[in-house]
Amino acid sequence: MPSSDPFTRTPPVDIGPFKIGHGQPLTLIAGPCVIESTDHCLRIGEIAANHCRALGINYIFKASFDKANRTSIKGFRGPGLESGLKTLAEVRRKLGLPVLTDIHLPDQATAIGEVCDLLQIPAFLCRQTDLLIAAAETGKPVNVKKGQFMAPDQMGEAVNKIKQSGNDRVLLTDRGTFFGYGRLVNDMTCIPIMQAVAPVVFDATHSCQIPGGLGTSSGGLRQFVPLLARTGIAAGADALFIEIHDNPDQAKSDAATVFPLDELASLLSSCKRIHEALSQ
């Protein structure tokens, strides 16, 4: 029986022991926005991994060693490259999880590639050719976040920069588009449009941001994370990106949008049902 899916999709991408893409199980990319401590990352990673294991969802641990685009110069940025990579290596070793972190500068690529299973290009840097090439040359999969200023079809050239550098393992992530009154909005047609060039991740927490909404930091509408997560999966996203925290209001970065860890299992359960319904 022919497929009812009218959209062209690229093949799945290998990420460590599993694949992300059309016809594959749902994947979660999740962790605290920024590394606060090694113990904190291990605690969050273990709980999230247990939830995913119980639901049959693949899991990649995410945390940033540096948040280089804070609203204020006083914003907490993280422990830095050397210390942050030690933490990510501990998470990978002790929990047996693939790990992801952001790369901000080309000269960070080699060190990050030695520790992480997946390198992530921040949205504001998605057109930076030298950064894309450096990430590609590590040989590790690269997740490029769609800039809030980019149309979805324009992301094909970011993918081409990586593939033409000898690396065909690319993911794209949608995290909303700037709108006229300070909000981010999600155009769900971005998902199938970008799937023509790479598997697509939907970022449910950053999509709820109000950039600079608190003056010296971003505000947000955390209560809409479940709605957007389920909608992204219903639109066909191959994976979910959710920043999680055991005490969201006290998170050192993106406190207005990080999702409560104790609500994660319920959200994932509903997202998995939607994902499975689409595959029938």
C-alpha positions, 0 to 999 in steps of 0.5 A: 500500500503506498504511503500517504505521506506526501513529503520527501524525506532524507534518510535517518542519521546515525547517532551512536547506537540508534538513528534519528529520522523517518520510520525510527523511534522517537528520540529525546534530546534533553538536559539542563540549559547549562552545566551547573555541576557534574552531580546535577547533570548526572542526577538529571540524566539518570532520571530522564534516561530511566523515563525514556528507557521505560517508554522505549524512547531514545535519549541524548543528554544535552547541556551547555558548557558556555552560554555565549549569547546571554542577554546581559553580560552578568548572565551565568554562562557556565563552567567553560570548555575544559571543565564542561567537557569533563562533566559531559565525559562523566555523564557519558561514562557513568550513564552510558548516554550519548551527549550533546553540547553547543559549539561557538568557535571553530577552535573548540571543535576538536576538543568537543568532538573527542568527548561528544557524540553530537555537536550543536550549532546555536541558532544565531550561528547557523550561517557561520561557515567556518563554524559549520566546517569545523564541526563537520570535520570532527566526523561527528553528527551535527545538529544545526538550529534554525536561526529565528531569522531564517526561512526553513528552505534557506537551511538547505545551504547550512546543510550543504556546507556540512555535507560538502565538508565530508560529513553527511550526518546532519540534523536541523532543529526548529525553535521558532521565529521572531515575531513583531511583539517580542514573542517567538512563533512556530510555523509547523510547515518548517518541519516537513520543509526542512525534512527534505534536507535533514531529519528535524528536531523540534525544540519545545522549550526555546520556542516558548521564550520571550527574548530579553523579556525580563530585561537582563534575561529572557522571559518565557511561557513554560506552561505552553511547552507540552502544547508545543511539544505535542504539536511538533510531534504531530507535525512529524518531527523526528525528535524532541529537544526539551531543556529540563531541570529539577527546580526550574525556578532556580535554574541558572539559565532559561529559568522561565522556560526549562521544563520540570523534570517531574513532569517529563514522563507524562509529557513523553508518554503523550508525545510517543502516542502521537508519534506512533499514531503517525507511523501507522 
